[in-house]
Amino acid sequence: MRMLAGAAVMVLVLGLVNFYIGWHLWVLLQEWSPGIHAAVYWTVFLVIAFSYILGRIPLPQPIRPVGRLFKVIGSYYLACMEFAVIMLPLADLLYGVLALAGADLSAYVTEAGATLLALLAIFLIWGSRNAWSTVVRTHRLQVDKSIGTSVPLTVAVASDLHLGNIVGNRHLRRMVERINAMKPDIVLLAGDVLDDSIEPFLRNGMEQQLKQLKARHGVYAVLGNHEYYGGSIAQYTEVMQSIGIKVLQDEVVETSGVYVVGRKDKTAEAMAGGRLSVEALLEGVDRSKPILMMDHQPTGFGAASEAGVDVLLSGHTHRGQIAPNHWITRRLFELDWGYLLKNKLHVIVSSGYGTWGPPIRLASRSELIKLEIVLEGSKSYSGETAPPAAKPVMI
């Protein structure tokens, strides 16, 4: 009943917000083209406004492309909706101020509408550039532990790929190329590889692109909240295993003297029988060796620090993805993006490689992380040989 009540409230709020947006657009269209029939306009507008939800309804195989089209249209509308929710009240406020000042408002609707549409176009173009043009952020971390070599450890990290109907093979191919160019010792995928449904991932053969990732000591992944939402975890982990990527679910791998720890996502606490604490997960681990841990949602930094984790890698926040949402994520999380040193724990939260919903970013960028982990006894890359390969051992 609580879930139904929550869903009803959400639909009501969305309905009111979209009525507010739709009414403003109707007023503008009446100014520009007064012959539009109201019933036709509102039918088309409401279908577009709720197309993301419509696109998530399971459909028979022959008409599934229609559902995918709805989801794509709905994704872009979500960006337009956020823009409108911010800009329309400002336009209304300006109208009220000018009215009180006795200004001539006969052309206000046309002028304000044209201005807002121009700003929307700039927002979509610039946001699209930020979403598809990826930056590589490099962090050089000092860890006072040794694996018996003098060469720093290179770790490539990608989170929040959200592979599906929006983020596809083209963007994924660029990610694989950028990561392989780092010549990493280890590749870590820190959750939300899928954008809910596994169907487009399999239909488009995206696993064959991921299969091209190369690392001396293995490629590892953890689950994010969207893998839980999709409900195909068993199938997903099997597919990933078949291409040589181990999905760690409250598991620890030792590879070349380094522990890679993968926690179940925090969503498991509500949906999948819970997850182990960090301390329980690290029971039996030699804490004198470097410990790298992936936990999709950036929480529990104190517990990880006390347990002896050296590097904690998270994503999830997208840094709000579209400003000013980053003001919210900054207050929800101890660290919503970037780097934090907590005691001896290095925490890095990525803004993610892909996007949820619209492929639009504002005040955030698509990013990959390159870690250069300088261990005790490390010197430099020049003139040094890589550490010997080792088979991963589950513990």
C-alpha positions in Angstrom: 0.0 0.0 0.0 2.9 2.4 0.8 4.4 1.7 -2.6 1.1 2.3 -4.4 0.6 5.5 -2.4 4.1 6.7 -3.2 3.5 5.9 -6.9 0.2 7.8 -6.9 1.9 10.8 -5.3 4.7 10.7 -7.9 2.2 10.6 -10.8 0.2 13.4 -9.2 3.3 15.6 -8.9 4.4 14.8 -12.4 0.9 15.6 -13.7 0.9 19.0 -12.0 4.4 19.9 -13.1 3.7 18.9 -16.7 0.3 20.8 -16.7 2.3 23.9 -15.7 4.8 23.3 -18.5 2.1 22.4 -21.0 0.0 25.4 -20.2 2.9 27.8 -20.9 3.7 26.0 -24.2 0.0 26.2 -25.1 0.0 29.9 -24.5 3.1 30.4 -26.6 1.7 28.3 -29.5 -1.6 30.2 -29.4 0.4 33.3 -29.8 2.3 32.0 -32.8 -0.3 29.7 -34.4 -3.8 30.2 -32.9 -5.5 27.6 -35.0 -4.1 24.5 -33.1 -6.9 22.4 -31.6 -6.6 22.0 -27.8 -7.5 18.3 -27.7 -4.8 17.5 -30.3 -2.2 19.6 -28.5 -2.8 18.1 -25.1 -2.9 14.6 -26.4 0.4 14.9 -28.1 2.0 16.9 -25.2 0.9 14.3 -22.6 2.2 11.4 -24.6 5.6 13.1 -24.9 5.6 14.2 -21.3 4.9 10.6 -20.0 6.8 8.8 -22.8 9.7 7.7 -20.6 7.2 5.9 -18.3 5.3 4.5 -21.4 8.6 3.2 -22.8 9.2 1.1 -19.7 5.9 -0.8 -20.1 6.6 -4.4 -21.4 5.4 -4.8 -24.9 5.0 -7.7 -27.3 8.1 -8.4 -29.5 6.7 -6.9 -32.8 6.1 -3.5 -31.2 9.0 -3.2 -28.9 10.8 -0.7 -31.1 7.9 1.7 -30.3 8.6 1.3 -26.6 12.3 2.1 -27.3 11.4 5.2 -29.3 9.2 6.3 -26.4 12.0 5.9 -24.0 14.4 7.9 -26.1 11.9 10.7 -26.6 11.1 10.6 -22.9 14.7 10.8 -22.0 15.2 14.1 -23.8 11.9 15.4 -22.5 13.2 14.8 -18.9 16.0 17.3 -19.7 13.5 19.8 -21.2 11.3 19.4 -18.1 14.1 20.2 -15.7 15.0 23.2 -17.8 11.4 24.4 -17.8 10.9 23.9 -14.1 13.8 26.2 -13.4 13.3 28.8 -16.2 9.5 29.2 -16.4 9.0 30.4 -12.8 11.7 33.0 -13.5 9.9 34.1 -16.6 6.6 34.3 -14.7 8.3 36.3 -11.9 9.7 38.7 -14.5 6.3 39.1 -16.0 4.8 40.0 -12.6 7.6 42.5 -11.9 7.1 44.2 -15.3 3.3 44.2 -14.8 3.7 46.0 -11.5 6.0 48.5 -13.1 3.4 49.3 -15.7 5.5 48.0 -18.7 4.0 47.2 -22.0 3.6 43.4 -22.0 1.9 42.9 -25.4 4.9 41.2 -26.9 6.2 39.5 -23.7 4.9 36.0 -24.5 6.6 36.0 -28.0 9.8 37.5 -26.8 10.1 35.4 -23.6 9.2 32.2 -25.5 11.8 32.8 -28.2 14.4 33.6 -25.6 13.6 30.4 -23.6 13.7 28.2 -26.7 17.0 29.6 -27.7 18.4 29.0 -24.2 17.0 25.5 -24.3 18.8 24.8 -27.6 22.1 26.0 -26.1 21.4 23.9 -23.0 20.8 20.7 -25.1 23.8 21.3 -27.4 26.2 22.1 -24.5 24.8 19.3 -22.3 25.1 16.8 -25.1 28.7 17.7 -25.6 29.4 17.2 -21.9 27.7 13.8 -22.0 29.5 12.4 -25.1 32.9 14.1 -24.8 34.8 12.2 -22.1 37.6 13.4 -19.9 40.2 11.2 -18.2 41.0 12.3 -14.7 44.2 11.0 -13.2 44.8 10.6 -9.5 48.3 9.7 -8.1 47.8 8.0 -4.7 50.4 7.1 -2.1 49.7 3.8 -0.3 52.2 2.7 2.3 52.0 -1.0 1.5 54.1 -3.1 -0.8 53.6 -5.9 -3.3 57.3 -6.4 -3.9 57.8 -4.4 -7.0 59.1 -0.9 -7.7 56.5 -0.1 -10.4 53.4 2.0 -9.5 50.1 0.2 -10.1 47.8 1.5 -12.9 44.1 1.1 -12.3 41.4 2.2 -14.8 38.0 2.9 -13.3 34.7 3.4 -15.0 31.3 3.7 -13.3 27.7 4.3 -14.4 28.0 3.3 -18.0 24.2 2.9 -18.2 24.4 0.8 -21.3 21.0 0.5 -23.0 18.8 2.2 -25.6 20.5 5.6 -25.1 24.2 4.8 -24.3 25.2 2.2 -26.9 28.1 0.6 -28.7 29.6 3.7 -30.1 30.1 5.3 -26.7 31.2 2.0 -25.2 33.7 1.4 -28.0 35.4 4.8 -27.2 35.5 3.8 -23.5 37.3 0.5 -24.3 39.8 2.4 -26.5 40.5 5.0 -23.8 40.9 2.4 -21.1 43.2 0.1 -23.1 45.4 3.1 -24.0 46.1 3.4 -20.3 47.7 -0.1 -20.3 46.1 -0.8 -16.9 47.2 -3.5 -14.5 43.5 -3.7 -13.3 40.2 -2.5 -14.7 37.4 -1.8 -12.3 33.7 -1.2 -13.3 32.1 0.4 -10.3 28.4 -0.4 -10.9 25.5 0.6 -13.1 27.0 -1.0 -16.2 23.4 -1.6 -17.3 20.6 0.9 -17.5 18.1 -1.3 -15.9 17.1 -3.8 -18.6 19.6 -6.3 -19.9 17.6 -6.7 -23.2 19.3 -3.9 -25.2 22.7 -4.9 -23.8 22.3 -8.4 -25.2 20.4 -7.4 -28.4 23.2 -5.0 -29.4 26.0 -7.4 -28.4 27.6 -4.9 -26.0 29.2 -7.7 -24.1 31.5 -8.2 -27.1 32.7 -4.6 -26.8 33.4 -5.1 -23.0 35.2 -8.3 -23.9 37.9 -6.1 -25.5 39.0 -4.6 -22.2 42.6 -5.6 -21.5 44.3 -5.6 -18.1 47.4 -7.5 -16.8 45.6 -8.7 -13.7 42.0 -8.8 -14.6 38.8 -6.8 -15.1 36.3 -6.7 -12.2 32.9 -5.2 -11.7 30.3 -4.7 -8.9 26.5 -4.3 -9.1 24.9 -0.9 -9.0 21.3 0.0 -8.1 20.2 -0.2 -11.7 21.3 -3.8 -12.1 19.0 -4.5 -9.1 16.2 -2.5 -10.7 16.5 -4.5 -14.0 16.1 -7.8 -12.1 18.5 -9.8 -14.3 21.4 -10.1 -12.0 22.0 -13.8 -12.5 21.9 -13.6 -16.2 24.1 -10.5 -16.2 26.8 -12.0 -14.0 26.8 -15.1 -16.2 27.3 -13.1 -19.4 30.1 -11.0 -17.7 31.8 -14.2 -16.5 31.7 -15.6 -20.0 33.7 -12.6 -21.3 36.2 -12.8 -18.5 34.8 -10.1 -16.2 34.1 -11.2 -12.6 31.2 -9.4 -11.0 32.0 -9.3 -7.3 29.0 -9.6 -4.9 30.4 -9.3 -1.4 33.5 -11.0 -2.6 37.3 -10.5 -2.4 39.9 -11.4 -5.1 43.6 -11.4 -4.6 45.5 -10.6 -7.8 49.3 -10.0 -8.0 49.5 -9.2 -4.3 46.5 -6.7 -4.4 43.1 -7.3 -2.9 40.1 -6.2 -5.0 37.0 -6.0 -2.9 33.5 -5.8 -4.4 30.5 -4.9 -2.2 26.9 -5.6 -3.1 25.1 -2.3 -3.8 23.3 -0.6 -0.9 20.1 -1.4 -2.7 20.6 -5.0 -1.6 19.7 -4.0 1.9 16.1 -3.4 0.8 15.7 -5.7 -2.2 18.0 -8.7 -2.0 18.5 -9.9 1.6 21.2 -7.4 2.7 24.9 -7.3 2.3 28.0 -7.9 4.5 29.6 -5.2 6.5 33.0 -4.1 5.4 34.6 -5.6 8.4 32.9 -9.0 7.8 33.8 -8.9 4.2 37.5 -8.4 4.9 37.7 -11.1 7.5 40.8 -13.2 6.8 42.3 -10.6 4.5 46.0 -9.7 5.0 45.6 -6.0 5.8 49.3 -5.5 5.2 48.6 -5.8 1.4 46.9 -3.1 -0.7 43.1 -3.2 -0.6 41.0 -1.6 -3.3 37.3 -1.7 -2.7 34.4 -0.9 -5.0 31.1 0.2 -3.5 28.7 1.7 -6.0 27.0 4.3 -3.7 29.5 6.6 -1.9 28.6 5.8 1.7 30.4 4.3 4.7 33.7 6.0 4.4 34.4 5.7 8.1 33.8 2.0 8.2 36.0 1.4 5.2 38.8 3.5 6.7 38.6 1.6 10.1 38.6 -1.8 8.3 41.9 -1.0 6.6 40.8 -0.3 3.0 43.3 1.8 1.1 41.3 3.0 -1.9 37.5 3.2 -2.1 35.9 3.7 -5.5 32.3 4.7 -6.0 30.0 6.4 -8.6 26.2 6.6 -8.5 25.8 10.4 -8.1 26.6 11.5 -11.6 27.5 14.7 -9.8 23.8 15.5 -10.2 24.3 15.1 -14.0 22.3 18.3 -14.7 22.9 21.5 -12.7 21.7 22.6 -10.2 21.2 19.0 -9.1 24.8 18.9 -7.9 23.8 21.2 -5.1 21.5 18.4 -3.9 24.0 15.5 -4.3 26.7 17.6 -2.5 24.4 17.7 0.6 23.3 14.1 0.4 26.7 12.5 0.4 30.0 13.1 2.3 31.6 13.2 -1.1 29.5 13.3 -4.3 32.4 13.7 -6.7 36.1 13.9 -6.8 38.7 13.0 -4.2 38.8 12.8 -0.4 41.5 11.6 2.0 39.8 10.2 5.1 42.5 9.2 7.6 44.6 6.9 5.3 41.7 6.0 3.0 41.7 7.4 -0.5 38.1 7.9 -1.7 37.3 8.7 -5.3 33.7 9.2 -6.5 33.3 9.4 -10.3 30.6 11.4 -12.1 30.3 8.4 -14.4 30.9 7.5 -18.0 27.3 7.3 -19.3 24.0 9.0 -18.3 20.7 8.1 -16.8 17.7 9.4 -18.8 18.8 12.2 -21.1 22.3 12.1 -22.6 22.7 15.6 -21.2 25.2 16.9 -18.6 25.5 20.4 -17.2 28.2 21.1 -14.5 29.3 17.5 -14.9 31.2 15.5 -17.5 31.5 12.0 -18.8 34.7 10.8 -17.2 37.0 7.9 -16.8 39.4 7.6 -13.9 43.1 6.6 -14.1 44.7 5.7 -10.8 48.5 5.6 -10.4 48.9 3.9 -7.1 52.4 4.5 -5.7 53.2 1.7 -3.3 56.0 1.4 -0.8 59.2 0.9 -2.8 57.7 2.3 -6.0 60.0 4.4 -8.1 58.8 5.4 -11.6 57.6 3.8 -14.7 60.7 4.5 -16.8 63.2 1.6 -16.9 61.1 -0.6 -14.7 59.4 -3.9 -15.5 55.8 -4.7 -14.8 55.0 -7.0 -11.8 54.7 -10.7 -12.7 51.3 -11.9 -13.8 49.3 -13.9 -11.2 46.1 -15.9 -11.5 43.3 -14.4 -9.4 42.5 -16.4 -6.3 39.1 -16.2 -4.7 39.1 -16.1 -0.9 
